[in-house]
Amino acid sequence: MTSPAHRSDWQTLRFDLARRVREIREDLYGENGGPLLASALGIPFRTFLNYEDGCTIPAESILRFIETTNANPRWLLTGVGEKYRDPS
């Protein structure tokens, strides 16, 4: 079993993505806006909480998240660049 101090690259990527998803949710919907964003994504709030806790986010959900929030996919993946896509 892998200890938190020795997480795999995949685990690190997953938890970094979860942190960035949470950051965008807080920016756009506020600290308690999870239910609103989950509704906009068409998923149960508990499912969205699981994503923020580091569970794997299915492709359909992350694509909806990008579309709904205008998040920059590169920033979500790497933390590099602008957080949001150019609205134009």
N, CA, C and O atoms as a printed pandas DataFrame, in Angstrom:
     atom_number atom_name residue_name chain_id  residue_number  x_coord  y_coord  z_coord
0              1         N          MET        A               1    0.842   -1.176    0.000
1              2        CA          MET        A               1    0.000    0.000    0.000
2              3         C          MET        A               1    0.891    1.245    0.000
3              4         O          MET        A               1    1.920    1.283    0.675
4              5         N          THR        A               2    0.490    2.241   -0.750
5              6        CA          THR        A               2    1.272    3.462   -0.886
6              7         C          THR        A               2    0.900    4.440    0.219
7              8         O          THR        A               2   -0.280    4.706    0.450
8              9         N          SER        A               3    1.902    4.970    0.897
9             10        CA          SER        A               3    1.629    5.961    1.933
10            11         C          SER        A               3    1.458    7.326    1.284
11            12         O          SER        A               3    1.947    7.538    0.174
12            13         N          PRO        A               4    0.767    8.273    1.957
13            14        CA          PRO        A               4    0.570    9.606    1.383
14            15         C          PRO        A               4    1.891   10.277    1.014
15            16         O          PRO        A               4    1.933   11.067    0.070
16            17         N          ALA        A               5    2.955    9.982    1.731
17            18        CA          ALA        A               5    4.247   10.601    1.442
18            19         C          ALA        A               5    4.866   10.046    0.159
19            20         O          ALA        A               5    5.787   10.650   -0.390
20            21         N          HIS        A               6    4.373    8.907   -0.323
21            22        CA          HIS        A               6    4.928    8.268   -1.512
22            23         C          HIS        A               6    3.846    8.046   -2.561
23            24         O          HIS        A               6    3.772    6.974   -3.161
24            25         N          ARG        A               7    3.019    9.038   -2.780
25            26        CA          ARG        A               7    1.949    8.895   -3.757
26            27         C          ARG        A               7    2.526    8.743   -5.169
27            28         O          ARG        A               7    3.565    9.316   -5.497
28            29         N          SER        A               8    1.833    7.967   -5.981
29            30        CA          SER        A               8    2.248    7.802   -7.371
30            31         C          SER        A               8    1.970    9.083   -8.143
31            32         O          SER        A               8    1.250    9.965   -7.675
32            33         N          ASP        A               9    2.546    9.171   -9.317
33            34        CA          ASP        A               9    2.300   10.326  -10.178
34            35         C          ASP        A               9    0.814   10.467  -10.471
35            36         O          ASP        A               9    0.288   11.580  -10.503
36            37         N          TRP        A              10    0.130    9.334  -10.688
37            38        CA          TRP        A              10   -1.304    9.362  -10.980
38            39         C          TRP        A              10   -2.079    9.919   -9.786
39            40         O          TRP        A              10   -2.984   10.734   -9.965
40            41         N          GLN        A              11   -1.742    9.497   -8.598
41            42        CA          GLN        A              11   -2.422   10.001   -7.403
42            43         C          GLN        A              11   -2.160   11.487   -7.229
43            44         O          GLN        A              11   -3.074   12.238   -6.886
44            45         N          THR        A              12   -0.953   11.915   -7.454
45            46        CA          THR        A              12   -0.621   13.334   -7.336
46            47         C          THR        A              12   -1.420   14.136   -8.345
47            48         O          THR        A              12   -1.983   15.175   -8.000
48            49         N          LEU        A              13   -1.478   13.675   -9.580
49            50        CA          LEU        A              13   -2.247   14.357  -10.616
50            51         C          LEU        A              13   -3.715   14.448  -10.215
51            52         O          LEU        A              13   -4.334   15.503  -10.353
52            53         N          ARG        A              14   -4.266   13.360   -9.727
53            54        CA          ARG        A              14   -5.678   13.315   -9.337
54            55         C          ARG        A              14   -5.973   14.290   -8.203
55            56         O          ARG        A              14   -6.975   15.003   -8.249
56            57         N          PHE        A              15   -5.120   14.332   -7.194
57            58        CA          PHE        A              15   -5.356   15.240   -6.070
58            59         C          PHE        A              15   -5.106   16.695   -6.447
59            60         O          PHE        A              15   -5.785   17.585   -5.934
60            61         N          ASP        A              16   -4.149   16.957   -7.329
61            62        CA          ASP        A              16   -3.928   18.318   -7.813
62            63         C          ASP        A              16   -5.120   18.794   -8.635
63            64         O          ASP        A              16   -5.541   19.944   -8.509
64            65         N          LEU        A              17   -5.667   17.920   -9.474
65            66        CA          LEU        A              17   -6.860   18.261  -10.247
66            67         C          LEU        A              17   -8.020   18.570   -9.308
67            68         O          LEU        A              17   -8.734   19.552   -9.512
68            69         N          ALA        A              18   -8.215   17.752   -8.294
69            70        CA          ALA        A              18   -9.295   17.978   -7.332
70            71         C          ALA        A              18   -9.141   19.330   -6.647
71            72         O          ALA        A              18  -10.126   20.040   -6.446
72            73         N          ARG        A              19   -7.921   19.687   -6.289
73            74        CA          ARG        A              19   -7.667   20.982   -5.642
74            75         C          ARG        A              19   -8.011   22.136   -6.583
75            76         O          ARG        A              19   -8.594   23.133   -6.158
76            77         N          ARG        A              20   -7.652   22.003   -7.856
77            78        CA          ARG        A              20   -7.944   23.066   -8.815
78            79         C          ARG        A              20   -9.434   23.151   -9.116
79            80         O          ARG        A              20   -9.960   24.251   -9.288
80            81         N          VAL        A              21  -10.127   22.017   -9.183
81            82        CA          VAL        A              21  -11.583   22.022   -9.368
82            83         C          VAL        A              21  -12.235   22.761   -8.195
83            84         O          VAL        A              21  -13.133   23.579   -8.394
84            85         N          ARG        A              22  -11.784   22.471   -6.984
85            86        CA          ARG        A              22  -12.318   23.135   -5.795
86            87         C          ARG        A              22  -12.058   24.641   -5.860
87            88         O          ARG        A              22  -12.924   25.443   -5.509
88            89         N          GLU        A              23  -10.869   25.015   -6.307
89            90        CA          GLU        A              23  -10.517   26.434   -6.397
90            91         C          GLU        A              23  -11.449   27.170   -7.362
91            92         O          GLU        A              23  -11.903   28.274   -7.059
92            93         N          ILE        A              24  -11.734   26.580   -8.500
93            94        CA          ILE        A              24  -12.644   27.213   -9.459
94            95         C          ILE        A              24  -14.051   27.272   -8.887
95            96         O          ILE        A              24  -14.729   28.290   -9.022
96            97         N          ARG        A              25  -14.499   26.197   -8.253
97            98        CA          ARG        A              25  -15.834   26.213   -7.635
98            99         C          ARG        A              25  -15.946   27.343   -6.620
99           100         O          ARG        A              25  -16.952   28.051   -6.590
100          101         N          GLU        A              26  -14.924   27.517   -5.791
101          102        CA          GLU        A              26  -14.955   28.589   -4.794
102          103         C          GLU        A              26  -14.930   29.963   -5.452
103          104         O          GLU        A              26  -15.616   30.876   -4.992
104          105         N          ASP        A              27  -14.149   30.127   -6.525
105          106        CA          ASP        A              27  -14.112   31.396   -7.261
106          107         C          ASP        A              27  -15.483   31.769   -7.800
107          108         O          ASP        A              27  -15.941   32.900   -7.632
108          109         N          LEU        A              28  -16.134   30.810   -8.448
109          110        CA          LEU        A              28  -17.353   31.111   -9.196
110          111         C          LEU        A              28  -18.646   30.934   -8.401
111          112         O          LEU        A              28  -19.633   31.624   -8.657
112          113         N          TYR        A              29  -18.643   30.012   -7.438
113          114        CA          TYR        A              29  -19.876   29.673   -6.725
114          115         C          TYR        A              29  -19.779   29.906   -5.220
115          116         O          TYR        A              29  -20.767   29.742   -4.504
116          117         N          GLY        A              30  -18.614   30.282   -4.741
117          118        CA          GLY        A              30  -18.438   30.547   -3.329
118          119         C          GLY        A              30  -18.123   29.288   -2.538
119          120         O          GLY        A              30  -18.170   28.168   -3.046
120          121         N          GLU        A              31  -17.802   29.521   -1.275
121          122        CA          GLU        A              31  -17.399   28.418   -0.396
122          123         C          GLU        A              31  -18.479   27.353   -0.267
123          124         O          GLU        A              31  -18.171   26.164   -0.178
124          125         N          ASN        A              32  -19.731   27.767   -0.257
125          126        CA          ASN        A              32  -20.841   26.824   -0.082
126          127         C          ASN        A              32  -21.621   26.590   -1.370
127          128         O          ASN        A              32  -22.780   26.178   -1.330
128          129         N          GLY        A              33  -20.987   26.853   -2.518
129          130        CA          GLY        A              33  -21.674   26.756   -3.799
130          131         C          GLY        A              33  -21.612   25.404   -4.476
131          132         O          GLY        A              33  -22.022   25.274   -5.630
132          133         N          GLY        A              34  -21.110   24.399   -3.786
133          134        CA          GLY        A              34  -21.028   23.064   -4.382
134          135         C          GLY        A              34  -22.349   22.539   -4.907
135          136         O          GLY        A              34  -22.388   22.005   -6.016
136          137         N          PRO        A              35  -23.447   22.670   -4.147
137          138        CA          PRO        A              35  -24.727   22.181   -4.666
138          139         C          PRO        A              35  -25.154   22.880   -5.959
139          140         O          PRO        A              35  -25.732   22.252   -6.846
140          141         N          LEU        A              36  -24.869   24.175   -6.062
141          142        CA          LEU        A              36  -25.232   24.909   -7.279
142          143         C          LEU        A              36  -24.436   24.418   -8.484
143          144         O          LEU        A              36  -24.996   24.203   -9.559
144          145         N          LEU        A              37  -23.137   24.243   -8.301
145          146        CA          LEU        A              37  -22.306   23.764   -9.401
146          147         C          LEU        A              37  -22.671   22.328   -9.756
147          148         O          LEU        A              37  -22.744   21.989  -10.937
148          149         N          ALA        A              38  -22.897   21.492   -8.775
149          150        CA          ALA        A              38  -23.298   20.105   -9.054
150          151         C          ALA        A              38  -24.583   20.085   -9.875
151          152         O          ALA        A              38  -24.712   19.301  -10.815
152          153         N          SER        A              39  -25.522   20.938   -9.522
153          154        CA          SER        A              39  -26.775   21.031  -10.277
154          155         C          SER        A              39  -26.515   21.477  -11.709
155          156         O          SER        A              39  -27.090   20.926  -12.648
156          157         N          ALA        A              40  -25.651   22.474  -11.879
157          158        CA          ALA        A              40  -25.314   22.957  -13.224
158          159         C          ALA        A              40  -24.646   21.860  -14.054
159          160         O          ALA        A              40  -24.793   21.824  -15.276
160          161         N          LEU        A              41  -23.911   20.969  -13.387
161          162        CA          LEU        A              41  -23.237   19.865  -14.076
162          163         C          LEU        A              41  -24.152   18.661  -14.290
163          164         O          LEU        A              41  -23.806   17.739  -15.029
164          165         N          GLY        A              42  -25.317   18.667  -13.644
165          166        CA          GLY        A              42  -26.258   17.558  -13.777
166          167         C          GLY        A              42  -25.833   16.315  -13.021
167          168         O          GLY        A              42  -26.118   15.193  -13.439
168          169         N          ILE        A              43  -25.139   16.523  -11.888
169          170        CA          ILE        A              43  -24.696   15.388  -11.071
170          171         C          ILE        A              43  -25.125   15.620   -9.625
171          172         O          ILE        A              43  -25.357   16.761   -9.224
172          173         N          PRO        A              44  -25.232   14.550   -8.843
173          174        CA          PRO        A              44  -25.554   14.728   -7.424
174          175         C          PRO        A              44  -24.430   15.468   -6.692
175          176         O          PRO        A              44  -23.253   15.332   -7.026
176          177         N          PHE        A              45  -24.824   16.248   -5.692
177          178        CA          PHE        A              45  -23.842   17.002   -4.912
178          179         C          PHE        A              45  -22.817   16.065   -4.284
179          180         O          PHE        A              45  -21.630   16.391   -4.266
180          181         N          ARG        A              46  -23.234   14.923   -3.772
181          182        CA          ARG        A              46  -22.302   13.978   -3.143
182          183         C          ARG        A              46  -21.239   13.521   -4.148
183          184         O          ARG        A              46  -20.072   13.362   -3.790
184          185         N          THR        A              47  -21.637   13.313   -5.382
185          186        CA          THR        A              47  -20.688   12.930   -6.430
186          187         C          THR        A              47  -19.663   14.031   -6.635
187          188         O          THR        A              47  -18.469   13.760   -6.756
188          189         N          PHE        A              48  -20.132   15.282   -6.674
189          190        CA          PHE        A              48  -19.210   16.396   -6.843
190          191         C          PHE        A              48  -18.247   16.484   -5.664
191          192         O          PHE        A              48  -17.061   16.753   -5.857
192          193         N          LEU        A              49  -18.738   16.260   -4.445
193          194        CA          LEU        A              49  -17.850   16.254   -3.274
194          195         C          LEU        A              49  -16.773   15.179   -3.414
195          196         O          LEU        A              49  -15.620   15.394   -3.041
196          197         N          ASN        A              50  -17.154   14.033   -3.950
197          198        CA          ASN        A              50  -16.170   12.970   -4.179
198          199         C          ASN        A              50  -15.079   13.437   -5.140
199          200         O          ASN        A              50  -13.903   13.132   -4.941
200          201         N          TYR        A              51  -15.463   14.173   -6.178
201          202        CA          TYR        A              51  -14.469   14.703   -7.125
202          203         C          TYR        A              51  -13.515   15.649   -6.411
203          204         O          TYR        A              51  -12.304   15.591   -6.624
204          205         N          GLU        A              52  -14.051   16.512   -5.572
205          206        CA          GLU        A              52  -13.206   17.458   -4.832
206          207         C          GLU        A              52  -12.326   16.761   -3.805
207          208         O          GLU        A              52  -11.301   17.304   -3.391
208          209         N          ASP        A              53  -12.717   15.574   -3.398
209          210        CA          ASP        A              53  -11.922   14.796   -2.437
210          211         C          ASP        A              53  -10.861   13.944   -3.117
211          212         O          ASP        A              53  -10.085   13.269   -2.441
212          213         N          GLY        A              54  -10.815   13.967   -4.453
213          214        CA          GLY        A              54   -9.760   13.262   -5.163
214          215         C          GLY        A              54  -10.179   12.010   -5.894
215          216         O          GLY        A              54   -9.331   11.316   -6.455
216          217         N          CYS        A              55  -11.484   11.694   -5.904
217          218        CA          CYS        A              55  -11.924   10.552   -6.709
218          219         C          CYS        A              55  -11.729   10.885   -8.186
219          220         O          CYS        A              55  -11.757   12.052   -8.576
220          221         N          THR        A              56  -11.537    9.874   -8.986
221          222        CA          THR        A              56  -11.364   10.073  -10.422
222          223         C          THR        A              56  -12.614   10.722  -11.011
223          224         O          THR        A              56  -13.736   10.291  -10.748
224          225         N          ILE        A              57  -12.399   11.763  -11.810
225          226        CA          ILE        A              57  -13.501   12.483  -12.445
226          227         C          ILE        A              57  -13.682   11.922  -13.852
227          228         O          ILE        A              57  -12.752   11.969  -14.658
228          229         N          PRO        A              58  -14.870   11.388  -14.159
229          230        CA          PRO        A              58  -15.094   10.845  -15.503
230          231         C          PRO        A              58  -14.962   11.945  -16.569
231          232         O          PRO        A              58  -15.205   13.121  -16.301
232          233         N          ALA        A              59  -14.577   11.538  -17.761
233          234        CA          ALA        A              59  -14.364   12.482  -18.859
234          235         C          ALA        A              59  -15.592   13.364  -19.094
235          236         O          ALA        A              59  -15.457   14.578  -19.253
236          237         N          GLU        A              60  -16.772   12.775  -19.116
237          238        CA          GLU        A              60  -17.983   13.554  -19.376
238          239         C          GLU        A              60  -18.162   14.644  -18.320
239          240         O          GLU        A              60  -18.558   15.762  -18.648
240          241         N          SER        A              61  -17.880   14.332  -17.079
241          242        CA          SER        A              61  -18.040   15.313  -16.004
242          243         C          SER        A              61  -17.004   16.432  -16.099
243          244         O          SER        A              61  -17.337   17.600  -15.900
244          245         N          ILE        A              62  -15.752   16.086  -16.399
245          246        CA          ILE        A              62  -14.734   17.134  -16.473
246          247         C          ILE        A              62  -14.966   18.010  -17.695
247          248         O          ILE        A              62  -14.710   19.213  -17.649
248          249         N          LEU        A              63  -15.446   17.426  -18.782
249          250        CA          LEU        A              63  -15.765   18.236  -19.960
250          251         C          LEU        A              63  -16.925   19.186  -19.675
251          252         O          LEU        A              63  -16.892   20.343  -20.092
252          253         N          ARG        A              64  -17.947   18.707  -18.969
253          254        CA          ARG        A              64  -19.053   19.597  -18.568
254          255         C          ARG        A              64  -18.550   20.695  -17.637
255          256         O          ARG        A              64  -18.965   21.849  -17.745
256          257         N          PHE        A              65  -17.652   20.330  -16.723
257          258        CA          PHE        A              65  -17.077   21.307  -15.799
258          259         C          PHE        A              65  -16.351   22.405  -16.579
259          260         O          PHE        A              65  -16.523   23.590  -16.292
260          261         N          ILE        A              66  -15.548   22.013  -17.555
261          262        CA          ILE        A              66  -14.810   22.983  -18.375
262          263         C          ILE        A              66  -15.789   23.894  -19.122
263          264         O          ILE        A              66  -15.604   25.110  -19.166
264          265         N          GLU        A              67  -16.817   23.304  -19.701
265          266        CA          GLU        A              67  -17.799   24.086  -20.450
266          267         C          GLU        A              67  -18.583   25.030  -19.536
267          268         O          GLU        A              67  -18.809   26.188  -19.886
268          269         N          THR        A              68  -18.989   24.548  -18.388
269          270        CA          THR        A              68  -19.815   25.331  -17.464
270          271         C          THR        A              68  -19.038   26.460  -16.814
271          272         O          THR        A              68  -19.575   27.552  -16.626
272          273         N          THR        A              69  -17.790   26.217  -16.471
273          274        CA          THR        A              69  -17.006   27.205  -15.716
274          275         C          THR        A              69  -16.049   28.020  -16.578
275          276         O          THR        A              69  -15.461   28.993  -16.106
276          277         N          ASN        A              70  -15.892   27.627  -17.840
277          278        CA          ASN        A              70  -14.929   28.271  -18.738
278          279         C          ASN        A              70  -13.492   28.066  -18.252
279          280         O          ASN        A              70  -12.611   28.875  -18.540
280          281         N          ALA        A              71  -13.266   26.974  -17.510
281          282        CA          ALA        A              71  -11.931   26.657  -16.999
282          283         C          ALA        A              71  -10.993   26.335  -18.158
283          284         O          ALA        A              71  -11.406   25.777  -19.174
284          285         N          ASN        A              72   -9.745   26.689  -17.989
285          286        CA          ASN        A              72   -8.713   26.386  -18.971
286          287         C          ASN        A              72   -8.244   24.946  -18.734
287          288         O          ASN        A              72   -7.701   24.656  -17.668
288          289         N          PRO        A              73   -8.440   24.038  -19.698
289          290        CA          PRO        A              73   -8.046   22.637  -19.497
290          291         C          PRO        A              73   -6.564   22.478  -19.130
291          292         O          PRO        A              73   -6.222   21.627  -18.309
292          293         N          ARG        A              74   -5.696   23.277  -19.721
293          294        CA          ARG        A              74   -4.258   23.174  -19.408
294          295         C          ARG        A              74   -4.009   23.522  -17.946
295          296         O          ARG        A              74   -3.237   22.847  -17.266
296          297         N          TRP        A              75   -4.661   24.572  -17.465
297          298        CA          TRP        A              75   -4.491   24.961  -16.071
298          299         C          TRP        A              75   -5.031   23.867  -15.143
299          300         O          TRP        A              75   -4.408   23.547  -14.131
300          301         N          LEU        A              76   -6.183   23.298  -15.490
301          302        CA          LEU        A              76   -6.737   22.219  -14.662
302          303         C          LEU        A              76   -5.762   21.062  -14.548
303          304         O          LEU        A              76   -5.588   20.492  -13.471
304          305         N          LEU        A              77   -5.134   20.718  -15.646
305          306        CA          LEU        A              77   -4.231   19.574  -15.663
306          307         C          LEU        A              77   -2.889   19.869  -15.004
307          308         O          LEU        A              77   -2.352   19.032  -14.278
308          309         N          THR        A              78   -2.347   21.065  -15.256
309          310        CA          THR        A              78   -0.973   21.342  -14.848
310          311         C          THR        A              78   -0.814   22.446  -13.814
311          312         O          THR        A              78    0.202   22.510  -13.121
312          313         N          GLY        A              79   -1.821   23.320  -13.707
313          314        CA          GLY        A              79   -1.687   24.490  -12.846
314          315         C          GLY        A              79   -0.888   25.599  -13.506
315          316         O          GLY        A              79   -0.546   26.587  -12.857
316          317         N          VAL        A              80   -0.590   25.449  -14.785
317          318        CA          VAL        A              80    0.211   26.425  -15.526
318          319         C          VAL        A              80   -0.703   27.210  -16.469
319          320         O          VAL        A              80   -1.599   26.646  -17.099
320          321         N          GLY        A              81   -0.462   28.509  -16.553
321          322        CA          GLY        A              81   -1.230   29.340  -17.471
322          323         C          GLY        A              81   -2.411   30.011  -16.784
323          324         O          GLY        A              81   -2.520   30.039  -15.558
324          325         N          GLU        A              82   -3.274   30.538  -17.607
325          326        CA          GLU        A              82   -4.476   31.215  -17.111
326          327         C          GLU        A              82   -5.484   30.204  -16.565
327          328         O          GLU        A              82   -5.629   29.108  -17.108
328          329         N          LYS        A              83   -6.165   30.570  -15.513
329          330        CA          LYS        A              83   -7.151   29.680  -14.892
330          331         C          LYS        A              83   -8.394   29.514  -15.766
331          332         O          LYS        A              83   -9.003   28.444  -15.790
332          333         N          TYR        A              84   -8.764   30.569  -16.477
333          334        CA          TYR        A              84   -9.968   30.567  -17.295
334          335         C          TYR        A              84   -9.628   30.808  -18.759
335          336         O          TYR        A              84   -8.667   31.508  -19.080
336          337         N          ARG        A              85  -10.428   30.219  -19.640
337          338        CA          ARG        A              85  -10.255   30.437  -21.078
338          339         C          ARG        A              85  -10.737   31.832  -21.430
339          340         O          ARG        A              85  -11.545   32.426  -20.716
340          341         N          ASP        A              86  -10.236   32.336  -22.521
341          342        CA          ASP        A              86  -10.683   33.632  -23.036
342          343         C          ASP        A              86  -12.153   33.485  -23.425
343          344         O          ASP        A              86  -12.496   32.584  -24.191
344          345         N          PRO        A              87  -13.032   34.359  -22.908
345          346        CA          PRO        A              87  -14.456   34.223  -23.188
346          347         C          PRO        A              87  -14.812   34.345  -24.672
347          348         O          PRO        A              87  -15.879   33.891  -25.087
348          349         N          SER        A              88  -13.937   34.948  -25.471
349          350        CA          SER        A              88  -14.237   35.080  -26.894
350          351         C          SER        A              88  -13.948   33.765  -27.569
351          352         O          SER        A              88  -14.129   33.640  -28.780
